[in-house]
């Protein structure tokens, strides 16, 4: 197992692990990051009993929240603070009709995956982060990555038996180390222009999500322009909307200018997606497959799922055939369960065979 991988079992407050409560394992990669890097997180639910238990997989109900806290218990990073629209994120809509997935004994269930930017670019100059970035000049800083969510569990698939939400907390220690001054200067530049974007009419209309087909077209593929959000992980503003390269060659130049890190990995993946859509060169798919073959398992799991999501979001665009080929290249590594309700749609699109 990769020595950068840290696995901690669940820590749950005020409950006892009685039937039908599963065990949880949270994995995070990497455990040491630099400012601007991405953390990759997976959660696996395991069944410690001799008969099946059932878990609700509707993440809109689970209310996942990430915090990165220091020894003084300050919490500067929260997942639901990410930019999704000019307006505040609405609270989850709850339904009495929950869908439960079976976890058989000895058959772990991949329950959740996520990416987290450390910190989100819009928070770069907040007092908390400025203080710790200054401290990095004299040594690394230690934090705890804290995840809280509500778990819904049942004894039967119809939801009967102990399906009330249970608060769950998982934690993993994270180390932040110094980034080179050259790269920090680039990140500060992205932050400064992001401030201009946040007050622009474009942001007021689109935010950083919404229908991608309606968003400003700023990435060139086959002499045609598309929104860069087809190619970039949602909420990742490294680089921000006003600083993104127009072509895959520009993304390649940016990638080559950076030191090894998960910030560079995200930029590399974006470049590969744009380059293949533009050129349909099989060598680009070979590069992607070779990279995934040696990638850390947690990062690979999260990235493979993100490629599936990006392929799905190209519905109705000329990019869909290229994204289908990209996804098929790494399909074996997408181990995140696909809901039955979505599987037919993905097959109709050609993403699944």
C-alpha positions in Angstrom: 0.0 0.0 0.0 1.3 3.5 -0.9 2.9 5.0 2.1 1.3 8.3 1.4 -2.1 6.7 2.0 -3.6 7.0 5.4 -6.6 5.0 6.5 -8.6 5.8 9.6 -11.7 4.0 10.7 -14.8 6.0 11.7 -15.2 8.0 14.9 -18.9 8.4 15.7 -20.2 10.5 18.6 -23.0 9.3 20.9 -23.9 6.0 19.2 -22.9 2.4 19.5 -22.1 0.3 16.4 -25.2 -1.9 16.6 -27.0 -3.5 13.7 -27.5 -2.2 11.0 -24.7 0.3 11.5 -21.7 -0.2 9.0 -18.0 0.5 9.6 -16.6 3.3 7.6 -13.1 3.8 6.2 -12.0 7.2 4.9 -9.0 7.4 2.7 -7.2 10.5 1.5 -4.5 11.2 -1.0 -2.0 12.8 -0.7 -1.5 13.4 3.1 1.0 16.2 2.4 -0.1 19.0 0.1 1.0 22.5 -0.9 -1.3 25.6 -1.3 -3.4 25.2 -4.4 -3.3 21.4 -4.3 -6.3 19.0 -4.5 -7.1 16.4 -2.0 -8.8 13.2 -3.2 -11.1 11.5 -0.7 -13.0 8.2 -0.7 -15.3 6.6 2.0 -16.0 2.9 2.0 -18.8 1.4 4.1 -18.2 -2.1 5.4 -20.7 -4.6 6.8 -19.4 -6.2 10.0 -22.4 -8.5 10.4 -23.4 -11.9 9.0 -26.5 -10.6 7.1 -27.0 -7.7 4.7 -27.5 -4.2 5.8 -28.7 -1.2 3.7 -27.4 2.3 3.3 -28.9 5.4 1.7 -26.8 6.6 -1.3 -28.6 9.8 -2.0 -25.9 12.3 -1.2 -28.3 15.3 -1.3 -29.6 14.0 2.0 -26.3 13.2 3.6 -25.2 16.8 4.0 -21.5 16.2 3.6 -19.3 19.0 5.1 -15.5 19.2 5.1 -13.5 21.2 7.5 -9.7 21.6 7.7 -9.1 22.5 11.3 -5.9 23.4 13.2 -4.9 22.7 16.8 -7.0 25.7 18.0 -10.0 24.0 16.3 -10.6 26.8 13.8 -12.3 25.5 10.7 -11.4 27.6 7.6 -12.5 25.1 4.9 -16.1 23.9 4.4 -17.2 22.0 1.3 -20.6 23.8 1.1 -18.8 27.1 0.9 -17.6 26.3 -2.6 -18.8 28.6 -5.3 -21.8 27.0 -7.0 -23.9 30.1 -7.9 -24.1 33.8 -7.0 -26.7 32.8 -4.4 -26.3 30.8 -1.2 -26.6 27.1 -1.5 -30.1 26.0 -0.6 -30.6 23.4 2.1 -31.1 19.8 1.1 -34.6 18.8 0.2 -35.6 15.7 2.2 -38.0 13.0 1.1 -39.6 10.2 3.0 -38.9 7.9 0.0 -35.3 6.9 0.4 -33.4 4.5 -1.8 -31.2 2.0 0.0 -28.2 0.1 -1.4 -27.4 -3.4 -0.1 -24.1 -4.0 1.6 -23.5 -7.7 1.8 -21.2 -9.3 4.4 -17.6 -9.1 3.1 -18.6 -6.9 0.2 -17.4 -3.3 0.9 -19.5 -0.5 -0.6 -17.8 2.6 -2.1 -20.0 5.2 -0.5 -18.6 8.6 -1.4 -15.8 10.4 -3.3 -14.8 14.0 -3.4 -12.1 16.5 -4.3 -11.1 19.4 -2.0 -8.9 22.4 -2.9 -6.6 23.5 -0.2 -7.7 26.2 0.1 -10.5 27.2 -2.4 -8.9 30.0 -4.5 -11.4 32.6 -3.4 -10.2 32.0 0.2 -6.5 32.5 -0.5 -6.2 35.8 1.3 -8.5 35.2 4.2 -6.7 36.0 7.5 -6.6 32.3 8.6 -4.8 31.2 5.4 -2.5 34.2 5.3 -1.3 33.4 8.8 -0.5 29.8 8.0 1.1 30.6 4.6 3.5 32.9 6.4 4.3 30.1 8.9 5.2 27.7 6.1 8.4 29.6 5.6 9.7 28.1 8.8 8.1 24.7 8.7 5.2 22.5 7.7 1.7 23.1 9.2 -0.4 20.2 10.6 -4.2 20.1 10.2 -7.1 17.6 10.6 -9.3 17.0 7.7 -12.7 16.6 9.3 -15.8 15.3 7.5 -19.3 15.2 9.0 -22.4 13.8 7.4 -25.7 12.1 8.2 -26.0 8.4 7.6 -29.3 6.6 6.9 -29.2 2.9 7.5 -31.8 0.2 7.5 -32.3 -3.5 8.1 -34.2 -4.0 4.9 -34.1 -2.5 1.4 -37.5 -0.9 1.8 -36.0 1.3 4.5 -37.6 -0.4 7.5 -35.6 -0.8 10.7 -33.5 2.1 12.1 -33.4 4.4 9.2 -33.3 7.6 11.2 -30.2 9.8 10.2 -27.2 9.3 12.4 -24.4 12.0 12.7 -21.0 10.7 11.7 -17.6 12.3 12.0 -14.4 11.1 10.2 -10.9 12.7 10.5 -7.5 12.3 8.9 -4.4 14.4 9.6 -3.1 16.5 6.8 0.3 18.3 6.4 0.6 21.5 4.3 4.1 22.4 3.1 5.6 25.4 1.4 5.2 25.9 -2.4 7.8 27.7 -4.4 7.6 31.5 -4.5 7.3 31.4 -8.3 4.2 29.2 -8.1 2.7 31.1 -5.2 3.1 34.3 -7.2 1.1 32.7 -10.0 -1.6 31.5 -7.6 -1.8 35.0 -6.1 -2.3 36.4 -9.7 -5.1 33.9 -10.2 -6.7 35.0 -7.0 -6.5 38.7 -7.9 -8.2 38.2 -11.3 -10.7 35.9 -9.6 -11.8 38.9 -7.5 -12.6 40.8 -10.7 -14.5 37.8 -12.0 -16.6 37.5 -8.9 -18.1 41.0 -9.4 -18.5 40.6 -13.1 -21.8 40.2 -14.9 -20.7 36.8 -16.1 -20.4 35.5 -12.6 -23.7 37.1 -11.6 -25.3 35.2 -14.4 -23.5 31.8 -14.4 -21.4 31.4 -11.2 -19.1 28.5 -11.7 -21.7 25.9 -12.5 -25.0 25.9 -14.3 -25.7 24.8 -17.9 -22.3 24.6 -19.5 -23.7 25.1 -23.0 -24.9 28.6 -21.9 -21.6 29.7 -20.4 -19.1 31.9 -22.2 -17.0 29.8 -24.7 -13.3 30.2 -24.1 -11.6 26.9 -25.0 -10.8 26.1 -28.6 -11.4 22.6 -29.9 -11.3 21.9 -33.7 -11.4 25.6 -34.4 -14.7 25.9 -32.4 -15.1 27.4 -28.9 -16.6 25.6 -25.9 -16.9 26.4 -22.2 -13.8 25.3 -20.3 -16.1 23.8 -17.7 -16.6 20.7 -19.9 -12.9 19.9 -19.2 -12.3 21.2 -15.6 -13.4 19.7 -12.4 -16.3 21.6 -10.9 -15.4 24.2 -8.3 -11.7 24.0 -9.2 -10.6 27.6 -9.9 -6.8 26.8 -10.3 -6.5 28.6 -12.7 -9.6 30.8 -12.5 -12.0 31.6 -15.3 -10.2 34.8 -16.5 -6.7 33.1 -16.6 -7.4 29.8 -18.3 -5.5 29.0 -21.5 -7.5 28.9 -24.7 -5.8 25.8 -26.3 -4.4 22.5 -25.1 -1.0 23.8 -26.0 -1.5 26.6 -23.5 -2.6 24.1 -20.9 0.5 22.0 -21.7 2.8 25.0 -21.2 1.1 25.7 -17.8 1.5 22.0 -16.8 5.2 22.0 -17.8 5.9 25.1 -15.7 4.7 23.5 -12.4 6.4 21.2 -10.0 4.9 17.8 -9.3 1.7 18.2 -7.3 -1.9 17.5 -7.4 -2.6 21.0 -8.7 -0.4 20.1 -11.7 -2.3 16.7 -11.9 -5.6 18.5 -12.3 -4.1 20.7 -15.0 -2.6 17.7 -16.8 -6.0 15.9 -16.8 -7.7 19.0 -18.3 -5.0 19.3 -20.9 -5.4 15.6 -21.9 -9.1 16.0 -22.2 -8.8 19.1 -24.4 -6.0 17.7 -26.5 -7.8 14.4 -27.3 -11.0 16.3 -28.2 -9.1 18.6 -30.5 -6.7 16.0 -32.1 -8.3 12.6 -31.5 -4.7 11.3 -31.4 -4.6 7.8 -29.9 -1.2 8.6 -28.3 -3.1 11.0 -25.9 -5.3 8.1 -24.8 -2.2 5.9 -24.4 -0.7 8.6 -22.1 -3.9 8.7 -20.1 -4.0 4.9 -19.7 -0.3 4.7 -18.7 -0.8 7.5 -16.2 -3.8 5.9 -14.6 -2.1 2.5 -14.4 0.5 3.9 -12.0 -1.7 6.4 -10.2 -2.4 6.2 -6.5 -5.6 4.2 -6.1 -7.6 6.9 -4.2 -6.7 9.6 -6.7 -7.4 7.3 -9.6 -10.9 6.3 -8.2 -11.9 10.0 -7.8 -10.5 11.0 -11.2 -12.1 8.2 -13.1 -15.5 9.1 -11.6 -14.9 12.7 -12.5 -14.2 11.8 -16.2 -17.5 9.8 -16.2 -19.3 12.9 -14.9 -17.6 15.2 -17.5 -18.5 12.8 -20.3 -22.2 12.8 -19.1 -22.2 16.6 -19.0 -21.2 16.8 -22.7 -24.7 15.6 -23.6 -25.9 17.5 -26.7 -22.4 18.7 -27.6 -20.0 17.7 -30.4 -17.6 16.7 -27.6 -19.6 13.6 -26.5 -18.0 11.1 -28.9 -14.5 12.1 -27.9 -15.4 11.9 -24.2 -16.9 8.5 -24.7 -13.6 7.3 -26.0 -11.7 9.0 -23.2 -13.9 7.3 -20.5 -13.7 3.9 -22.1 -9.9 4.2 -21.9 -10.0 4.3 -18.1 -13.4 2.6 -17.5 -11.8 -0.3 -15.6 -10.8 2.1 -12.9 -14.2 3.7 -12.4 -15.3 1.6 -9.4 -17.9 4.1 -8.0 -21.3 2.4 -8.2 -23.6 3.7 -10.9 -27.3 4.0 -9.8 -29.7 1.9 -11.8 -31.7 5.0 -12.6 -28.6 6.5 -14.4 -27.2 3.5 -16.0 -29.6 3.4 -18.9 -29.0 7.1 -19.6 -25.3 6.6 -19.8 -25.8 3.6 -22.1 -28.0 5.7 -24.3 -25.3 8.4 -24.5 -22.7 5.7 -25.5 -20.6 6.3 -22.3 -21.3 2.8 -21.1 -21.2 -0.1 -23.5 
